[in-house]
Amino acid sequence: MSGRGTQPPGYLPQTHCAIPAGATRWRSKRITLAGDGVRLTSAQPGIRFAQQLDASNPICNAGEYLEIHRSVDVAVFEAALRRVVAEAENLRVTFVETSDGPRRYVHPDPEWQLNIISVSGEADPQEAAEAWMRSDLAHPQDPAVVPLFLFVLFRAADDRWF
């Protein structure tokens, strides 16, 4: 896309918003992995250093959403996401400090859940979902905690999801 100020559909600028009532934030956990891990790529030390300088900065967070205009079989949707996570190593990466410096590990099977939040009772369901997303993006993520991703399915109506 081009044009000044033009953003793709689903783009979420980072702003601070309240999480809607009833929504629960996901829980992460620190893990210990066996093996030597892999050295960081040439760009990763700079990102890591920036995060160490300001651990409260959520600048490395990214988010995107899709709007679905049809009914969703939640079990099938979750199964598809689990397959994506199983096949995409970059979603299973964690960064650990070792005696040899920081190392990158691919977690074989991170524990995670698909969060389902109903925004159907809100005056503007889309705005409520986006506010939750912006709020989540405003929180920094510890790169030593897995998983480094979050999936949320927002139900606006039986045939409208985000």
Salt bridges, closest charged atoms under 4 A:
GLU67 OE2 - HIS69 NE2 3.08
GLU67 OE2 - ARG160 NE 2.65
GLU78 OE2 - ARG82 NH2 2.96
GLU87 OE2 - ARG83 NE 2.73
GLU97 OE2 - ARG48 NH2 2.24
GLU111 OE1 - LYS29 NZ 3.29
GLU127 OE2 - ARG134 NH2 2.59
GLU130 OE1 - ARG134 NH1 3.79
ASP136 OD1 - ARG25 NH1 1.93
ASP142 OD2 - ARG30 NH2 2.42
ASP158 OD1 - ARG155 NH2 2.35
